[in-house]
Amino acid sequence: MAKKQGPMLLHFVAWLTGVIVSLAVGFAMIGGTLSLPSWLGGQTIAMLAGWVVVLTTALGVVMVVLKK
């Protein structure tokens, strides 16, 4: 049984890191720290994309929690 815990822990750490990075990027886009060039829509599109990232990340976390 201890043999299986190593890969499970590594998988969880990788998943948690992805969630944290996604939320950091999403909130940076919402707050204006990260933005897009004006020819790609500028701050408005970046803010909308940030909300999409935050909401889909939160939805993914909820789905994982409900699955277990």
C-alpha positions as CSV (number, residue, x, y, z in Angstrom):
1,M,0.0,0.0,0.0
2,A,2.9,2.4,0.7
3,K,4.1,1.8,-2.8
4,K,0.9,3.4,-4.2
5,Q,0.9,6.5,-2.0
6,G,4.0,8.0,-3.7
7,P,2.4,8.5,-7.1
8,M,-0.9,9.6,-5.5
9,L,0.9,12.3,-3.5
10,L,2.9,13.5,-6.5
11,H,-0.3,13.6,-8.5
12,F,-2.0,15.7,-5.8
13,V,1.0,18.1,-5.5
14,A,1.0,18.6,-9.3
15,W,-2.8,19.2,-9.3
16,L,-2.6,21.6,-6.4
17,T,0.3,23.5,-8.1
18,G,-1.8,23.8,-11.2
19,V,-4.8,25.2,-9.3
20,I,-2.6,27.8,-7.5
21,V,-0.9,28.9,-10.7
22,S,-4.2,29.1,-12.5
23,L,-5.8,31.2,-9.8
24,A,-2.7,33.5,-9.6
25,V,-2.8,34.1,-13.3
26,G,-6.5,34.6,-13.4
27,F,-6.5,37.1,-10.5
28,A,-3.5,38.9,-12.0
29,M,-5.4,39.3,-15.3
30,I,-8.5,40.6,-13.4
31,G,-6.5,43.0,-11.3
32,G,-4.6,44.4,-14.3
33,T,-1.1,43.1,-13.3
34,L,-1.2,40.9,-16.5
35,S,-2.7,42.4,-19.6
36,L,-3.0,41.9,-23.3
37,P,-1.7,44.3,-26.1
38,S,-4.3,46.6,-27.4
39,W,-4.5,44.8,-30.7
40,L,-5.7,41.7,-28.8
41,G,-8.4,43.5,-26.9
42,G,-6.3,45.1,-24.1
43,Q,-7.3,45.2,-20.5
44,T,-11.0,44.4,-21.0
45,I,-10.4,41.1,-22.8
46,A,-7.7,40.2,-20.3
47,M,-10.1,40.8,-17.4
48,L,-12.8,38.7,-19.0
49,A,-10.2,35.9,-19.7
50,G,-9.1,36.2,-16.1
51,W,-12.6,35.6,-14.9
52,V,-13.0,32.6,-17.2
53,V,-9.8,31.1,-15.8
54,V,-10.8,31.7,-12.1
55,L,-14.4,30.4,-12.6
56,T,-13.3,27.3,-14.6
57,T,-10.6,26.5,-12.0
58,A,-13.1,26.8,-9.2
59,L,-15.5,24.6,-11.1
60,G,-12.8,22.0,-11.6
61,V,-11.9,22.1,-7.9
62,V,-15.6,21.6,-6.9
63,M,-15.9,18.7,-9.4
64,V,-12.9,17.0,-7.9
65,V,-14.1,17.5,-4.3
66,L,-17.6,16.1,-5.2
67,K,-16.1,13.1,-7.0
68,K,-14.3,12.0,-3.9
